[in-house]
């Protein structure tokens, strides 16, 4: 059996990460290069000449004398934690398939639980805001999902104990996944799916669904609807046209079960 190229793709190992971002100076230089890739630029007047006041760790413009720090206006602004702690948290949060709990994170980076919780949620908020407003386009696999619930009860559609979500994956024409999206909805009604489609899907997209009636609402956003009635049971997840949305939902549920046991 051939290897799964996605599972065996080269990543950034911990040893390589520590070589690049193991010291505070390395982290500051990396942040400097990201903020000013062509050199210092005053955020107030746009002047490109200034000096660094090293004792205070701020930069001062030669023209307007405006002072700014390397972390000003960023997620690191006002932090009392070393940048290397932030960078390590980013690495641990993004390199694990099943995420990482705040408790685990606190042990790994050497901070208390409350600090780890706030740090993690800041990073997750930034990731969410970066993707907010971006719409899926082209070929899209769409499915309904139900997540959460602390009490046992009815599973799947019709459950009053779980939160409904729309799961979507944008793929290339030859079926390669490009972007994923998981968006909470108020319920699976045609009007609600129409609202979702106008907010999250580009007009002209080709949407593949399992035939659930409410998904026809995507046509109100000028999307092409391709329903494929799959029925229930194990066979319903074997259709190749829904391969990636089923894979995404499987990974999400495994992440919740493996990391956040109370959800």
Beta strands, then each sheet from edge to edge (+ up, - down):
strand 1: 50-53
strand 2: 58-61
strand 3: 67-69
strand 4: 139-147
strand 5: 163-171
strand 6: 177-184
strand 7: 206-209
strand 8: 224-227
sheet 1: 1+ 2- 3+
sheet 2: 6+ 5- 4+ 7+ 8+
end
